Amino acid sequence: MKKANETIEMLQYQLRRYKAMRKGAACQSLQYKLQKLMSQQANV
């Protein structure tokens, strides 16, 4: 569980950085990974 929380925080940080740099494709990819991870965590 702690590992998943750390991963979520890391993805959120990266997502904010890519948004600031206006990297659209990277943002979409990270957003997909983040949503998938969060939904898996919610099901556990």
C-alpha positions in Angstrom: 0.0 0.0 0.0 2.8 2.4 0.9 4.5 1.6 -2.4 1.3 2.4 -4.3 0.9 5.7 -2.5 4.5 6.7 -3.3 4.0 5.8 -7.0 0.8 7.9 -7.1 2.6 10.8 -5.6 5.5 10.4 -8.1 3.1 10.3 -11.0 1.2 13.3 -9.8 4.5 15.3 -9.5 5.6 14.2 -13.0 2.2 15.2 -14.4 2.4 18.7 -12.9 5.9 19.1 -14.3 4.9 17.9 -17.8 1.9 20.2 -17.8 4.1 23.1 -16.9 6.4 22.2 -19.8 3.3 21.8 -22.1 4.1 18.2 -23.0 0.7 17.0 -24.1 1.4 13.4 -25.1 3.4 12.8 -21.9 0.6 14.2 -19.8 -1.9 11.9 -21.4 0.3 8.9 -20.8 0.9 9.7 -17.2 -2.8 10.6 -16.6 -3.7 7.1 -17.9 -1.2 5.4 -15.6 -2.3 7.4 -12.7 -6.0 6.7 -13.2 -5.3 3.0 -13.7 -3.2 2.8 -10.5 -5.8 4.8 -8.5 -8.6 2.5 -9.6 -6.6 -0.6 -8.7 -6.0 0.9 -5.2 -9.6 1.7 -4.7 -10.6 -1.9 -5.5 -8.2 -3.3 -2.9 
